[in-house]
């Protein structure tokens, strides 16, 4: 009897497997019989899908990596590229799977960082000033700069350059020789020791506490320093690569690190008059597109540098700075407020901020000027060429970052 029951169970299982096989074949046949979506229709839908995902998860290429390529092979999408977060990658896969006509998504996009030494995910600048390039090519466009002691996140290495992200979120490629690659633990240890910031246009770092000793390196505002106990007029400094140097304390001031971030709709404590006074100390500094130091500086690099000296971290570009702080009316401007300008556009399109300065009172502001090629004082009246609608530059508004948010 036991043998008969066992045989019966085996036959029942075989029948069930057969039915499942028949059902699977039927489903496959019905799937195959569906009308095919034209390849061009799929391609257009994929492009639209990528645009939507980019707009939601990577709207600003200055602060995030989202470089995607794909090949359509029948109903299969082969996806490659680089993204910054797993969230971006997952959202990309889910969105592409919903595209009509796409039957399979093979997403091979890499999530950064992608580094030769996977444990060294940070870099500390060891040069006086170093350029950040748009592409891994030192002969290409400069997008911004970093100064001595600045801490960067390493994302990728290519052709002797690192793709890095600054503390303000900005991305660029930097020469590998201009930074010290470190582990996360070493980065945190160095950040704990940052206690001074350079406030001068030039601060020589000497081999010993003697102006006649060799200069090991020059520092400029707003370089970060890890300094020891003062000895008379001198401070001992440990550079990011471990070298010991000396700096005259008059070229530096105490700072609290990390800097206070600027936020949308909020201000941080402090007095804007100090910011206005510090800005006046850099009148005459030459203009340089992408520059962030007294060796050469652009308009938003200038405002960012001055605010960094006050311990406040601003975004990099004028339009990004326009999005933080508290809006203030022109009639209630206070020293230290940021004032913004933009170019008139045809067809009544919205004006995008492309210039910024620091208000100093009495209707005047200080800014890095392309007209005169240097940091200079401007006037908010239409008499100033850079505030005159006739030259396609118009006053847009102001933001208060430091001080009371009251209007």
SVG drawing of the C-alpha trace seen along z (x, -y; Angstrom):
<svg xmlns="http://www.w3.org/2000/svg" viewBox="-2 -108 70 110">
<polyline fill="none" stroke="black" stroke-width="0.4" points="0.0,0.0 2.8,-2.4 4.4,-1.9 1.1,-2.6 0.7,-5.9 4.2,-7.0 3.7,-6.3 0.5,-8.3 2.2,-11.3 4.9,-11.2 2.4,-11.1 0.5,-14.1 3.7,-16.1 4.6,-15.3 1.1,-16.4 1.5,-19.7 4.9,-20.3 3.4,-19.7 0.6,-22.1 3.0,-24.8 5.1,-24.2 2.1,-24.6 1.1,-27.8 4.6,-29.2 4.7,-28.4 1.3,-30.0 2.5,-33.1 5.6,-33.3 3.7,-32.9 1.2,-35.6 4.2,-37.9 5.9,-37.2 2.6,-37.9 2.3,-41.5 2.9,-44.1 6.5,-45.3 7.1,-49.0 9.2,-50.7 12.8,-51.3 12.6,-55.0 9.6,-55.3 11.4,-53.4 14.5,-55.6 12.5,-58.8 10.7,-57.4 14.1,-56.5 15.5,-60.0 12.4,-61.5 12.8,-59.2 16.5,-60.0 15.6,-63.7 13.0,-63.3 15.4,-61.2 18.2,-63.8 15.9,-66.7 14.8,-65.0 18.0,-63.3 20.8,-65.3 19.5,-68.8 22.9,-70.5 25.9,-69.0 28.2,-71.3 27.5,-69.4 26.6,-65.8 27.7,-63.2 25.1,-61.6 26.6,-60.6 24.6,-57.9 24.9,-56.1 22.7,-53.3 22.3,-50.9 18.9,-49.5 19.2,-45.9 15.7,-44.7 13.7,-45.3 16.8,-45.2 18.5,-48.4 22.3,-48.1 23.1,-51.0 26.6,-52.2 28.0,-55.4 28.7,-56.9 26.5,-58.2 27.1,-59.6 24.7,-57.7 22.9,-54.3 19.6,-56.2 20.3,-57.7 21.2,-54.3 18.1,-52.6 15.8,-55.4 17.4,-55.1 16.7,-51.3 13.1,-51.6 12.3,-54.4 13.8,-52.7 11.9,-49.5 8.6,-51.4 9.3,-52.6 6.9,-51.0 8.7,-48.5 11.6,-48.0 11.6,-44.3 14.9,-44.2 17.3,-46.7 20.9,-45.7 22.2,-48.6 26.0,-48.6 26.4,-52.2 29.0,-52.6 28.4,-54.4 31.3,-56.6 33.8,-56.7 36.0,-54.5 39.5,-54.9 42.8,-53.0 43.3,-53.0 39.8,-52.4 40.6,-53.3 41.9,-56.8 38.7,-58.7 39.8,-62.2 42.4,-64.6 44.0,-67.7 45.4,-70.4 49.2,-70.8 49.7,-73.5 49.3,-77.3 46.4,-77.3 45.3,-74.7 42.9,-74.7 39.8,-72.5 39.1,-71.6 35.9,-70.7 37.5,-67.6 40.5,-65.5 42.7,-67.8 44.9,-70.5 44.8,-72.4 41.0,-72.7 38.5,-75.0 39.0,-76.0 35.8,-75.8 37.1,-76.9 40.1,-76.6 41.1,-75.2 43.6,-76.6 46.2,-75.1 44.7,-72.9 41.3,-72.6 39.7,-69.2 38.2,-67.4 36.3,-64.2 38.0,-62.0 35.7,-60.3 37.7,-59.0 41.2,-59.1 42.0,-59.5 45.1,-60.7 46.9,-61.8 44.0,-63.9 41.4,-63.3 37.7,-64.1 37.0,-65.8 34.1,-67.4 34.6,-70.5 32.9,-71.1 30.5,-73.4 29.5,-70.5 31.4,-71.8 33.0,-69.2 36.2,-69.4 39.4,-67.6 42.6,-68.4 46.2,-67.4 47.0,-64.5 50.3,-66.0 48.6,-69.0 46.9,-67.0 47.7,-64.5 45.3,-61.5 44.3,-60.3 41.9,-57.8 38.7,-58.9 40.3,-58.6 43.3,-60.7 41.0,-63.3 39.0,-63.6 42.2,-63.9 43.4,-66.7 40.0,-68.5 40.1,-68.4 43.5,-70.2 42.4,-73.1 42.3,-76.2 43.6,-79.1 42.8,-80.6 45.0,-82.9 43.6,-86.4 46.4,-88.0 46.9,-88.2 50.3,-86.5 51.6,-84.6 55.0,-83.0 55.6,-79.8 59.1,-79.7 61.4,-76.8 62.1,-78.4 60.7,-81.4 62.9,-83.8 62.1,-85.9 65.6,-85.3 65.0,-81.5 64.0,-79.7 60.3,-80.0 59.0,-76.5 55.6,-77.5 53.4,-80.5 49.8,-80.5 47.0,-82.9 43.6,-83.7 41.5,-81.6 44.0,-78.8 43.4,-76.4 46.1,-75.8 46.7,-73.4 48.8,-75.6 50.5,-75.0 51.1,-77.3 52.4,-80.8 55.9,-81.7 56.3,-85.5 55.0,-86.6 55.2,-83.2 53.0,-80.1 54.3,-76.6 52.2,-74.9 52.0,-71.3 51.2,-71.0 48.9,-68.3 51.8,-66.3 53.5,-66.4 56.1,-69.2 56.7,-71.6 56.8,-75.3 56.4,-78.7 54.0,-81.6 53.8,-85.1 50.6,-85.1 49.6,-88.5 48.8,-86.8 46.2,-84.5 43.2,-84.6 41.4,-81.9 38.7,-80.0 36.2,-77.4 36.1,-74.4 34.0,-73.1 32.5,-76.3 28.9,-77.2 26.8,-76.3 24.6,-78.9 21.0,-77.7 17.9,-78.7 15.7,-81.1 18.0,-81.3 20.9,-83.4 23.8,-82.7 24.9,-84.7 27.4,-87.5 27.9,-91.1 27.9,-91.9 30.0,-95.0 33.0,-92.8 32.5,-91.1 32.2,-94.5 35.5,-95.6 37.3,-92.4 36.1,-92.8 37.6,-96.3 41.0,-94.8 41.2,-93.1 40.5,-96.1 42.7,-95.9 43.0,-92.1 43.1,-91.0 40.1,-89.4 40.5,-85.8 37.6,-83.6 37.3,-80.6 39.6,-82.2 39.0,-81.9 42.1,-83.6 43.9,-87.0 46.1,-85.7 43.1,-86.2 39.4,-85.9 36.0,-86.1 32.9,-87.7 31.4,-84.7 34.8,-83.4 35.4,-86.8 32.2,-86.6 32.9,-83.0 36.4,-83.9 35.3,-86.8 32.5,-84.7 34.9,-81.8 37.1,-84.2 34.1,-84.9 33.6,-81.1 30.6,-80.8 30.5,-78.4 28.8,-79.7 27.9,-77.9 30.3,-78.5 28.5,-80.4 26.4,-83.6 23.1,-81.8 23.7,-79.2 24.5,-82.0 21.2,-83.7 19.3,-80.6 20.6,-80.9 20.1,-83.3 17.1,-85.6 15.8,-88.0 16.1,-91.6 14.7,-94.7 17.0,-97.3 15.8,-99.9 16.9,-97.7 20.3,-96.6 23.0,-96.3 26.8,-96.0 27.7,-92.4 24.6,-91.6 25.1,-90.0 23.8,-92.0 23.0,-90.3 22.8,-91.3 21.8,-89.6 21.5,-90.1 18.3,-91.1 17.1,-88.3 15.0,-88.4 11.4,-87.4 10.8,-88.2 12.6,-85.1 13.5,-85.0 16.8,-86.8 19.5,-84.5 22.0,-85.9 25.4,-86.1 27.1,-88.7 27.4,-89.2 29.0,-91.7 29.1,-92.6 27.2,-95.6 29.3,-98.0 26.8,-100.8 25.8,-104.2 24.6,-102.5 28.0,-101.0 29.3,-97.5 32.6,-95.7 32.9,-93.2 35.4,-91.5 34.7,-93.4 35.2,-92.1 34.9,-95.7 38.0,-96.9 39.6,-93.6 40.0,-93.9 38.2,-94.0 36.6,-97.5 33.8,-99.5 30.6,-99.8 27.5,-102.0 23.9,-100.6 22.7,-103.6 22.2,-103.4 25.2,-105.7 27.5,-102.6 28.1,-100.8 27.7,-97.4 24.3,-98.3 22.9,-99.9 20.2,-98.2 21.6,-99.8 24.6,-97.5 22.4,-94.4 23.2,-94.2 20.3,-94.8 20.0,-94.7 18.1,-91.6 18.0,-91.6 19.9,-90.9 20.4,-88.1 21.4,-88.4 23.6,-85.5 25.0,-86.9 23.1,-88.8 19.4,-89.4 16.9,-88.1 14.6,-91.0 13.7,-93.2"/>
</svg>
